[in-house]
Amino acid sequence: MKGIGDVHPLTRVKNFVKENGRSEFTSEDYARFIRMSEVQARVELLNLANARYVFFDPETRWCEVQPKMLSSMRSFSGRQDYDVLKWESMPQSGGNAEFSLLNGFMSIYGVDYVFLSDSQNVKIFPRNGEVILSENRDFTFDGRLKAGNLDMQGEGFSFDYESFSIQLDQIEGISMFVNDPDNVDGRGNARKKRVRSTLENVSGSLAIDHPNNRSGIWSANHPEFPVFTSIDQSYVYFDQPVLFEGAYERDRFYYAVDPFVLNGLDDLTAETLVFQGTFVSAGILEDLNEPLRVMNDLHLGLKTNTPAEGQTVYESGARFSNGVTLDGGGLQGAGRIDFLTAEIHSDNLVFLPDSTMGEAQLVINRNSSASNVPRIDNADGYIVFRPKAEQLEMRSGKEPLKLFGEHVFLEGYSTLSNVGLTGRGEINFSEASLNSNDFVFEERDIFSDSAAFKVAGRPGGIAAFQTNDVRCQVDFDERVGDFMPNSGETKIELPIQQYICYMDRFRWFMDKDEVDLISDRQTEDLPFDFSEDRAISNFVSVHPEQDSLHFLSIRATYRIQDDFLRCQEVSELALADARIYPDSQLVTIRKGAKMDQLRRARIVANDVTRQHYIDDANLNVNGRLSFEGDGAYRYREVTGDTSYIFMDDIFVDESFQTVATGKVMARDGFALSPAFGFAGAVRMNSSEPNLWFEGGVKLLKPCDQFIATWIHFESFLNPLELAIPLEENVVDQDGDLLSFGLMASSRAPFSIYSGFLDPMGDETDMMLMPLEGSLRFSDGHYIISSLEKFEDPSASGNLIDLDAIRCNLTGNGAVSLPLDFNLVTHDFYGDFYQDGSGKHHIKGTFLLDFHFKDDLFERMSTQIQSWVSSEPLVLNEANYEHALVEWLGEEKSSKLLNELAMTGQIKNVPKKLQNSLVFSEIDLVWDEDDEMFVSKGNLGLVTMGESLVFQELPGKIELIRSRSGDAFRVYLHGDEQNWYYLEYKLGKLNVSSPDLTLLTMIAEIKKDKKEVKGDNGSRYLYQYLRNTIRRDDLVDEYRDFD
């Protein structure tokens, strides 16, 4: 608190009281004394009143000095003791405190810490931020207490203000620090180091400071504070998980600390922090009454020596002599262990409750004829003594254990017990090694019921031969090792060849370089395609790029120094998805898993379908999923005849499927079937049932009218059901377009001609029947169609048929007439053919779709059905139905035909037919001279707009191709008084008829209702003509209506 000027307000008030001799006054009196205005004096007094140093009445401006002010002044001047207790409540939620009316206690919340003495560095950290304050500033709390170099955690701590101490009945643990006088901070204070052991289960009290020195002003007179007093036995445990995974269990291994007193907690050092008590070592040693002190690693521990004659350890037959140390590394020793015939010297032993382990500088197992064990020598190893089992395990270290007093060395373990000497690990000979977990050592033999055996290869090279899990006896006198698998068959590793094999027995000649391998597997009853089953194979490649290539061979000879493995009686190999059959059942494996080339082998692919065969194959096998070479592919056509395609590249693709590619030249005369020749590329994919052909196919039975050429295609072909797929634009091998079916020139002079996969007259020529499906040959006919249409000619779709014997070309399906009427559209479905005179006919169902009011159609339909010349139409239902399917779709056409059959009416005429004239049974003949299609015979009129007609009547249709624009004329004839003439050209449809009613109806329709405008600017308009000149000209021209 600071007032106006340099003098503290409390000092000014004190001086005023002293000079005037009274502690009650007004703000005016005080203002005159401090020589300030009354307002300034009043503000200063109000600030002091807020701090409870004075009482001030703002209305009367009367001021009274309070006792707190005088006490604070005495404390500040050092004439009176005081405390630093302060509870700062900052809860995250809820209230700051609760006061109990029952006991007068106050629970304060949100207290992070409280300084009890800043001079003695005593500070509490309440658990959950809660302190319970009682009478005379006494309080209780749970949590953490920090006092000098002690840090405690516990519950039920009680602070007594009067004695200025804390009662600590339930201390969970005390962490300790010691001052390091050799390491000081910038102020010259010793830095602290944490003691890495903890006192647990402690109870006692902490005297913070002298009760008359709560402020710490006179701490120099009381250097012994703070003082911690332990009132009961406490413990130090060594069961930390990091120390041998908690092997020193606290109920058997601990140090029991006697009650103690620690003075001057701020000044504890490693030398002064010493405890008395008893060390209990879980029976390893006798109990020791040695002091517990801070060791060099800052753990609490001890150090002592055994008697000179040594001491029994674990109450067993072993003795230990020399020094013992307890610290953060556990219970350790440096000295000698004696057990049976063994003598161990070590300066780094660790004693655990169940064993002793450590490095050994000298290991000697003295030879004894009674024990039937060989001598063992080692100068750098490890030992483990297990007291319960009465076993001493000796392990090799930087040097192996030397056996038998000669050049036989064990990298591993040997175990000495009352029953003899056993071992585990790897025994190294001069040229071989033996590895086992159950060696039994006798004077001149090594036995094992399960061992791994390895023979070295060339000097400096990798191992040549190795196997696992075999029974063995190595006889040092006979110089032979005999090996028998425990399972009846064992795994043998051949690292130089990078193979493993499974054999039933073998013999190693120690001083030679040969191993004989024999398998007892029976090959007579093997299942079909057994080579895929790895369980049946007994030779497996472990080369990282060979994907476990495997096969069966029951006899093999291995020449170690020659790096040579010859496998016999190999009947087949499973490679990728193929089966390979060696010509001689002989497979030779050399260094690096390299297999000699297989010559004259046979390939079957794939392993499931077995539908591709390649003979006389020369193959380089790279792995189970990789091989390459060449061979002759068997191609069997529909007649059963076999021919061969040379595949110059056989390999396995990225999806591990067998692929073979080759090329057939035209001069080879290769035929897909008697009807088709082929030249081009061929590809076999084993997953596909058929070969892929890319090149040209040629008709081998063409007729003279058409020029046979090579037709380009790319496709899989089934030789038993040969179908050559054709693109919409068929080309030859040079990319030139080919014609098929009925063709029309696109430029004048306009013409129609037939073609069947021979050169097109002009690349702009148009096909009248779009190509659908594939090219097939059946009963002397080349047919282009879908499979459904091929099998059932009455089905929907397009079909083009060339009778190769009669040279007759026909077609059935949707016909695209080479006509463009702009806003008038047309469709045709039916047949095309060429008659004996060479004229081209298109016969079927014809639709003309143009804008025309339905009332007009209805008038015309009614009149036509009354004409004498009209007769009921005998309809070719199949043709008409196919036309409707083509134009309306399957569902709509079926519904329409059903309705027509049931009621003779069509309730809702499809939009496609609403503005259409539909003719059926019409025969359009191409007139080469006049460049137009002209109908022949009567017309079959089916519908007019939404009106059903189904009448056959005299008439004529002309579909005219013209340089100035295509046109058409439709004439329907009853007699000279009953006829209708429709003529379309250049966007105008003219209607002429003696039916004045019809003409009047047309005249009464507004022009904009008779006109249609197209998106491209084209226009259409229908209108009537009163003169009959054009009609008369048509009638005179044909003379069919006399």
Phi, psi and omega in degrees: 000132180223134180261206180275129181093188186268347183268133181296139182304322179298322180294319180297317180295319179300315180296322179297315181296318182295319184285325184265347177071021178215148182254007176237134185193174178255166179293332177293319178299316184291326180294320179294326182289319184267002175059049175227173178287162180296325180295316179296318180294320180296319179299318181294320180291325177297320178297319178293324179294322178297331179269007176067023176275330178223164169254132182221130178258111184296334183282313182269348181060033180263136185232138176230131178286133181263158181300329182302327182292316182292322179293319180295322180293322180291321179294320181295327181273358177083015179262001182208136179286160179203170178244169181247019183296131177204128178251109178265114183260118178222068182291149177285335176205161178080189183278171180278327185201160174229133180250125181271124177283347181280318184237357178078011180272150178240123175267119181254132184246161176072030180264112180286317179201163177220126172278120174272328176205114179284333180288326180263003177058050177249123189214139177246153178232091186299139176291133182061015177068024186246132175230136178252111183266130180240202187296142175055040174067013170290149177203161177236158180195160168248154174134224189245141178231125177247120182225103180060238182266013177248141178227113189244150173234138179181194182226158173066033178284136184235122177264129178248115185292321186298313181270353181052054182215168179234130174270126187238091185270335184228074177271118179289320180193149178241118171269139186239151174232152176232147178282141179249098185294342180274359182224101185245158177271189184294339179266003180086007179274141180293135176284157184257145176238136183281133172281130190273003174251157183236137171277131183235161179056052185255146170223146182172206181213159179235118172269111187291312180195174177298138183303337179264011181228044180295332180281341182081012182294326184249035182299331180298335179276351182226066185290345183285347182271152355288156181236126175252131181238121175269133185250001181209172180291137176234177191221150169241125182250161184230032185260027179297139181302330181287345180261091180053041175055040175073031183295330181275084184294136190292340180279350181235341186228111185192171171241121179269115184268128176289159176307145186211167175231132176244117178262155175055063187299339178286345189245018181294139176231169179299330181283328184269343181274088183228137181237149174257149180168205184229136178261123179248122192247030176060029177085001178294309177236170171292154180301138184244134175258065179252144180295147178262127185220172179281120181273175183299332180271013177068012169269154172283132182195199182205169178213133182203180180232151174281168171299162183299326181280001180088180183216137175295135178248143178060016182055040184242191179276005180260149177234149176233142178223137174122209193276149178233135180227138174241121176203204182293346176270006181094199179270118188235160179216159175222113183170222188229140174242132175243131179208122182049239182267006185257149177226121185240133175241129182208142174252015182211070178258147174239125178264119174249162182302331183249359183191166171235137181218160176163174177284147180238129178272345179206126177233126177226123168251111186287132179296138180216123180295330180292325183274345180055048178232150178280168176284145175233135176229141177199139181248000181201093182212201181224153177226152171224124177252126180247105189294321182296321181274352183054053181229142174243118179259126178250128185236142178291150177240241176293336177242145177285168173279126180273127185251151172061007181070019179220192188277062171230122190234139180252119169263098183159224189235146166229141186238124180258130177212183181294342184264355178137202184239122175239175181199172174206149182133210183241126175259126182254124171262185181291328184232006184206174176214153182228131184234130182201160173258001183217053174290143168238124183257127170239186190300316183229016182223154171238130178241152172204139175274346178203110184222162171247137187237141181218136176246136181287152176268216179298153180307129180082356182264186179276172180299146181264333190204131177203150183210166183232162172052060175236148170280141183213155168222122177254116183256113183286342177279316182277343179063040181224144172240125178252136187227133178226128180295145176288329184269005186089342177204138185232160177276128178240130180260137179237079189299326181294317176282349185056049179228158164236151176221164181238114184229162184268338179192157174200162179230134179253125175266107192303323185260007177245190181231037185228143175228128176264131183240133181223136175246141178265012181294144179260133183255356186291324188251028180291144180290163176299141178059041184290340189293339178289332184281108181297333180295334179276328179291150177235001172240126184226129176281137175248014175298131186298343181252011181249002171052045175058047172306133184215156177198174182251128173215128186265354178219139178206152176233132182243120174259108191295309184290337179270356181052052192224125179234120180248119182255132184247162176058045175266103186277329180200159178236137174263106182239122184052236179254021182243166173241129182247131182245103180299145183293328186241010182052028180236129179232129180246129181247129179246187184305141178071026177065020181282124180263136175300149182301136174273124182247145180057035179276166178242138180245135171236129181216145352267190187286346180262306186276331180049048186251357178239134181232132176233127182254165176050045183273137171252114192235139168255116183269116180263341181171180181297332182247018182208124169208164182207155180164207179216169181176179183253119182275133176278117176250119181247118182273182186297333180283350183095350178290146181246134172229166185243140174245122181284119178262109184275356178218106176247129183202178178248129183275185185294338178266013176063037175247146181285132181231140174224136179233148178204180181220135178250126178269154180300326181290346180287341179065032181285139180236132173291326179198175177300343184261344187226130169262162182215145171215133180149201183270146179231139179224133175253124169248122188297334180283344180264138181290341186234164177282151173264128180244136177221111183165224182236138174249145184229138178288123180270353179229055181282165172261164189293336185293332185245148181270118179289128180223168179279119184263123183282138175201164174220122182183160164284140180234132174268111185296338180276339176223068191292123178219116182270112180290139181240137175285168180299321175251102183279134180231163175270188184294339178268002180086007178278141183292146177244151179266158174201141179074214181268125185244153179225138177287147180263350180238153178291149356289139185281138182212165176234135177213164179261149176208149176217087175058039173237170187306138180283142181300315178214142185294346178268357181299153185249145175268135183273339177234107183304145183284133177224128171092216190230166179265125179230168176230130180209125174051046177083006182244134166267124187234133173249116181188176170285165180297321180297315180292326179296317182283331180224094183301341179278355180287165178290163179112175183261145178216129175242129189233125174247115173281102186293336181282312183268353182057046183248122182252124179227168178206157179216133178146204180281127182252126176264097181295140184280057186231143178228106180257020182058253187277001173256124182253165183210155176216151178216137175225127180169216185241151167237150178197173179237127184279180183299334180273359178093004180279145181267127180247144169232118188232131178162220184252130187236137181234130172244123184244114180213160181289120183197128185296138186295333178299327180290317176300317183296319178299313182295318181298317181297316181294317183299319184290348178262354181290146179293328184284346183277138177228154178303138183280125171272106192267136168282096188299321183300314182295314181296318179297316179297323178297315180296320178299318181296320186271327187250341187096161186299313187292310183293320181293321179296317179297318181296314182294322178296317180296320180294320180291325185280319189243345185074007181229164171236112186291311180240100181289129179303150183303326181301329185258355188293331181240035189238150162261125179244122177247145172227162181062032178260148183239107180264128181243133181282125177261103186297324183290314183269000177054054179204159171270132180234132180288149180241128180082189181294163178255139173260104183266119185265304182219154172231102186063233181268006183262131176276135182241297180050055179233144172256129185209158176297149178174181181209141174235129173242126175246107196253127172267132186213146177296328182275353180139133182293153184215166173215156173227132178237124180236127178244122190245125171256297172199192184293341179258355182222106176197161175228136180232124178238128182228128181237133174196140176051041173086004181238131175254112179261133181243127179230142182187151172286357179281091183297330179299315180298316182295323178295318179300320179293319182296327183282349178278130180299152186299318184293342177276342180263358187246146176228137178247133180270165180294333182267015180090356180287156182228155176221140180211133172253148183203170181254156174239129180277330181280159185243018185301313185292321177296316182297323179298319181294316182296319179293327183293321187261334178056028180268358191237024179288000000 
